[in-house]
């Protein structure tokens, strides 16, 4: 009290065992101010280290383009005397950085430093090394395999035993992907929903990593991932026709959409209904080209060039493209379309010949991983078989019925007269053994066929028409063929 309120110190009854309320309130306010004051970081240089990860990922993992952020981490490490977990010993770093810097003769070598994983204390230089920020139980920057990177693609598959499967991290695509894998008995197990890494118990040699779809494609090309599930539009946009990407399964039956060009349905575009008519409009010149807003900066220009449209410019945008024509910042948009409702509500229309590609979710793999990484091809085979068996059984039903007949051939002849009772290869007919008057006889035959859901009721009616009774219907979960057709195509594509 004397320190806080010196003027009132003489008025305080010091003999009293209770502290005056004025002093209590002042002490509480002081403690609150101390709590609100910024505390020193328990993990210095963490932000600088993770800034390098972001810079490297944006610049195809070329360290010479990230000099500024590298120097910031160097300065931070010097300030904290290299005591941070994100700073390593300078001697160990320089011993690794020296041979790696020799590959960058045309650019000055960046300052060397180390980034540590709290679990594995190996020191690696950022030069020639790929880094990635991983949000685990404790977020840290983890150093990965050393390999030179050119144009975003590593020279060789890194030496690791685990197969890495990249899955979408957010949105409807992520939910549908997890549901599909669960239906194939490949449930993804996450200890913590905030973690970006998970496991599939049925595939013990496989790690699941949750990433943005475009980052999945990039990591497939860089060798960080071996497999991934993304939309075909993302594969085409960010893969850009790279031969290292292989489409293992192109139709996973979700994420259906198409990339399409759309124009206003009013003004000078009111009577324009095809891409050819759009290209022939006299308004487009070298001084005043057709302005297209899109997030597909590779597929858009390629599509226009393939169709001979010269006077066109593109502006980059990620969302709410439908507003661009109304705002006067674009004449047309190139975007993904699902139902077309959003286009209509914003007075836009698709035109004939304006569809760039059809897209849905696909299973994609790295060619190098399948041919060089141990176990990758076997893992793909199992995943592909499970996917094929489940997708083929989707919407199919097993129908079982009893039919009277003299023998199996006679029953088969009657079934063949009905178009919906042929099954996959043909009906399965087996005798039903009945006991009458102490004797076993064959009066009925059990019929088993597979029919699609849309033809279910029609098939039941046809069974009844040829003498079927006691009809049982149950959904199918899997249909395993003798060999998956896409597996043979994959082996042929790999030259195996």
Residue pairs with C-beta under 8 A, 6 or more apart in sequence:
1 8
1 9
1 12
1 19
1 20
1 22
1 23
2 9
4 23
4 26
4 27
4 30
5 22
5 23
5 26
8 22
12 20
12 23
43 84
43 85
43 86
44 76
44 79
44 80
44 83
44 84
44 86
45 73
45 76
45 77
45 80
45 84
45 86
45 87
46 84
46 86
46 139
46 140
46 141
48 69
48 72
48 73
48 76
48 86
49 73
49 86
49 115
49 141
50 133
50 139
50 141
51 69
51 72
51 73
52 66
52 69
52 70
52 73
52 115
52 126
52 131
52 141
53 131
53 132
53 133
53 141
54 133
55 65
55 66
55 69
56 62
56 63
56 66
56 126
56 130
56 131
57 132
57 215
57 218
59 65
59 66
60 149
60 151
60 152
61 130
61 149
61 152
61 222
62 149
63 70
63 104
63 110
63 126
63 127
63 128
64 104
64 107
64 108
64 110
66 110
67 110
70 110
70 111
70 113
70 126
71 110
71 111
73 86
73 87
73 113
74 111
74 113
76 84
76 87
77 84
77 86
77 87
77 113
80 87
82 88
82 89
82 90
85 116
85 118
85 140
86 115
86 116
86 140
86 141
87 113
87 114
87 116
88 113
88 114
88 115
88 116
88 123
89 114
89 123
90 112
92 114
92 123
93 112
93 113
93 114
93 123
93 124
93 125
94 112
94 125
96 112
96 123
96 124
96 125
97 109
97 112
97 125
97 127
100 125
100 127
100 128
100 129
100 146
101 109
101 127
101 128
103 128
103 148
104 127
104 128
109 127
110 126
110 127
112 125
112 126
112 127
113 125
113 126
114 123
114 124
114 125
114 143
115 124
115 126
115 131
115 141
115 142
115 143
116 122
116 123
116 140
116 141
116 143
117 140
117 141
117 142
117 143
118 138
118 140
122 143
124 143
124 146
128 146
128 147
128 148
128 149
129 143
129 144
129 145
129 146
130 144
130 145
130 147
130 149
130 154
130 222
130 224
131 141
131 142
131 143
131 144
132 141
132 142
132 144
132 224
133 139
133 140
133 141
133 142
134 140
134 141
134 142
134 196
134 197
135 194
135 195
135 196
136 195
136 196
136 197
137 192
137 195
144 158
144 224
145 158
145 159
145 160
147 154
147 155
147 156
147 158
147 223
148 154
148 155
149 155
149 222
152 218
152 221
152 222
153 221
153 222
153 223
153 242
153 244
154 222
154 223
156 223
156 368
156 372
157 223
157 366
157 368
157 369
157 372
157 373
158 223
158 224
161 205
161 374
161 375
162 205
162 206
162 207
163 203
163 205
163 206
163 207
163 226
163 227
163 369
163 373
163 375
163 376
163 379
164 206
164 207
164 209
164 224
164 225
164 226
164 227
165 200
165 206
165 207
165 208
165 209
165 225
165 226
165 227
165 228
165 229
166 209
166 210
166 211
166 215
166 216
166 219
166 220
166 225
166 227
166 228
166 229
166 230
167 174
167 177
167 178
167 188
167 208
167 209
167 210
167 211
167 216
167 228
167 229
168 174
168 177
168 210
168 211
168 212
168 213
168 216
168 229
168 230
169 196
169 210
169 211
169 212
170 212
172 255
173 213
173 230
173 231
173 254
173 255
173 361
174 210
176 254
176 255
176 361
177 229
177 254
177 361
178 188
180 252
180 253
180 254
180 361
180 387
180 390
181 187
181 188
181 200
182 188
183 390
184 383
184 386
184 387
184 389
184 390
185 202
185 386
186 200
186 202
186 203
186 383
186 386
187 200
187 201
187 202
188 198
188 199
188 200
188 208
189 198
189 199
189 200
189 201
190 198
191 198
196 209
196 210
196 211
197 207
197 208
197 209
197 210
198 207
198 208
198 209
198 210
199 206
199 207
199 208
200 206
200 208
203 379
203 382
203 383
205 375
205 379
206 379
209 225
211 219
213 230
213 231
213 234
214 234
214 237
214 238
216 225
216 228
216 229
216 230
216 234
216 364
217 228
217 230
217 234
217 235
217 238
217 239
217 245
217 364
218 238
219 225
219 228
220 226
220 227
220 228
220 239
220 244
220 245
220 364
220 365
220 366
221 239
221 242
221 244
221 245
221 366
223 366
223 368
223 369
225 366
225 369
226 365
226 366
226 369
226 370
226 373
226 376
227 248
227 363
227 364
227 365
227 366
227 369
227 376
227 379
227 380
227 383
228 363
228 364
228 365
229 252
229 361
229 362
229 363
229 364
230 361
230 362
230 364
231 255
231 257
231 359
231 360
231 361
231 362
232 247
232 250
232 357
232 358
232 359
232 360
232 361
232 362
233 257
233 259
233 296
233 299
233 336
233 357
233 359
235 245
235 247
235 362
235 364
236 298
236 299
236 357
237 296
237 297
237 298
237 299
238 298
239 245
240 298
243 367
244 366
244 367
244 368
245 364
245 365
245 366
245 367
246 364
246 365
246 366
246 367
246 370
246 490
246 493
246 494
247 362
247 363
247 364
248 362
248 363
248 364
248 365
248 380
248 384
248 486
248 490
249 362
249 363
249 384
249 387
249 388
249 486
250 360
250 362
251 360
251 362
251 391
252 360
252 361
252 362
252 363
252 387
252 391
253 360
253 361
253 391
253 394
254 360
254 361
255 359
255 360
255 361
256 338
256 359
256 360
257 336
257 337
257 338
257 359
257 360
258 336
258 337
258 355
258 356
258 357
258 358
258 359
259 296
259 299
259 334
259 335
259 336
259 337
259 355
259 356
259 357
259 359
260 334
260 335
260 336
260 337
260 350
260 354
260 355
260 356
261 275
261 278
261 292
261 303
261 332
261 333
261 334
261 350
261 351
261 354
261 355
261 356
262 322
262 332
262 333
262 334
262 335
262 337
262 343
262 348
262 349
262 350
262 351
262 354
263 269
263 272
263 278
263 325
263 331
263 332
263 348
263 349
263 351
264 325
264 326
264 347
264 348
264 349
265 347
265 348
265 349
266 347
268 281
268 283
269 278
269 331
271 277
272 278
272 281
272 351
273 351
273 352
274 351
274 352
274 353
274 354
275 307
275 309
275 351
275 352
275 353
275 354
276 353
277 351
278 290
278 309
278 332
278 351
278 354
279 307
279 308
279 309
281 290
284 290
284 311
284 312
285 311
286 311
288 311
289 311
289 312
289 313
290 309
290 311
290 312
290 313
290 331
290 332
291 312
291 313
291 314
291 315
291 329
291 330
291 331
291 332
292 300
292 304
292 312
292 313
292 314
292 315
292 330
292 331
292 332
292 333
292 334
293 314
293 315
293 316
293 317
293 321
293 324
293 325
293 329
293 330
293 332
293 333
293 334
294 300
294 314
294 315
294 316
294 317
294 321
294 333
294 334
294 335
295 316
295 317
295 318
295 321
295 335
296 334
296 356
297 314
297 316
299 334
299 356
299 357
300 314
300 334
300 356
301 312
301 314
303 334
303 356
304 312
307 353
314 334
315 324
315 329
315 330
317 324
321 330
321 333
321 335
322 333
322 335
322 342
322 343
322 346
322 348
323 346
324 330
324 333
325 331
325 332
325 333
325 348
326 346
326 347
333 348
334 356
336 359
337 343
337 350
340 350
343 349
343 350
363 383
363 384
363 387
365 376
365 380
367 494
369 376
370 376
370 377
370 380
370 490
370 494
371 377
371 494
371 496
380 490
381 487
384 484
384 486
384 487
384 490
385 480
385 484
385 487
386 478
388 481
388 484
388 485
388 486
389 478
389 479
389 480
389 481
390 477
390 478
392 478
392 479
392 481
393 476
393 477
393 478
393 479
395 452
395 453
395 454
396 450
396 451
396 452
396 453
396 475
396 476
396 479
397 450
397 451
397 452
397 453
397 456
397 473
397 474
397 475
397 476
398 448
398 449
398 450
398 473
398 474
398 475
398 476
399 447
399 448
399 449
399 450
399 451
399 456
399 459
399 460
399 463
399 471
399 472
399 473
400 446
400 447
400 448
400 471
400 472
400 473
400 474
401 446
401 447
401 463
401 468
401 469
401 470
401 471
401 472
402 432
402 444
402 445
402 446
402 447
402 468
402 469
402 470
403 411
403 414
403 415
403 444
403 445
403 447
403 463
403 466
403 467
403 468
403 469
404 443
404 444
404 445
404 467
405 411
405 414
405 444
405 445
405 467
408 429
408 430
408 431
408 445
411 429
411 445
411 447
412 426
412 427
412 429
414 466
414 467
415 421
415 422
415 427
415 429
415 447
415 449
415 466
416 422
417 466
418 459
418 462
418 463
418 465
418 466
419 462
420 451
420 455
420 458
420 459
420 462
421 427
421 447
421 449
421 451
421 459
421 462
421 463
421 466
422 449
423 448
423 449
423 450
423 451
424 450
424 479
427 447
427 448
427 449
428 447
428 448
428 449
429 445
429 446
429 447
429 448
430 445
430 446
430 448
431 442
431 444
431 445
431 446
432 442
432 443
432 444
432 445
432 446
433 440
433 441
433 442
434 440
434 441
434 442
434 443
434 444
435 441
447 463
447 468
449 459
450 476
450 479
451 459
456 473
460 471
460 473
463 471
464 471
